């Protein structure tokens, strides 16, 4: 199958993490979650972890400089070139989106699609209050959702202007939502169209 380079966007609590795992399993892409990368750095008490911990606990964003460096470094690993990637949690700001564009340009690669998992604010707030992650205090949740509106919503325009954005209704069962996402990937990415036509030819033999 051709490799896909994808981004998934969506409010905190939109089910992005769960859907990311399903997408990666189906398309063989590498799941790059910047939240997970940071949490593992915190757990290891690395220099990055020590820098990020307080920022994360307060619900603020880690600086673009740190995040761009972290992701650029991750793209040096061959697995992404070989298997494709789903970026989850990055980019979160327009500056990060511009950095991603340069990282890919430097490798002669393009993004295939940005999937926006759309779930209304009242539903994500309830979902987040119901889970019990250490950084999910009501104050931190509000702070993160406010930041999302401010920093991340402009990203939707950024991806739209590059003709990459496809919104998917994120309300429904995991299976229903995943079916909508797969349909969107199939309809809107050149690489998956090519591999689908190869599959069809093979099936016809
Ligand atoms: P959530 O979607 O609930 O915010 P994540 O796992 O994506 O969860 O991220 C957890 C925290 O890690 C964020 O609140 C933020 O502090 C930090 N973080 C993750 N990705 C980024 C990023 N791209 N830019 C800045 N900070 C980030």
Boltz pocket constraint, residues with backbone or C-beta under 6 A from the ligand:
constraints:
  - pocket:
      binder: B
      contacts: [[A, 10], [A, 11], [A, 12], [A, 13], [A, 34], [A, 35], [A, 36], [A, 38], [A, 52], [A, 55], [A, 56], [A, 57], [A, 59], [A, 60], [A, 61], [A, 62], [A, 63], [A, 67], [A, 88], [A, 89], [A, 90], [A, 91], [A, 92], [A, 96], [A, 144]]
      max_distance: 6.0
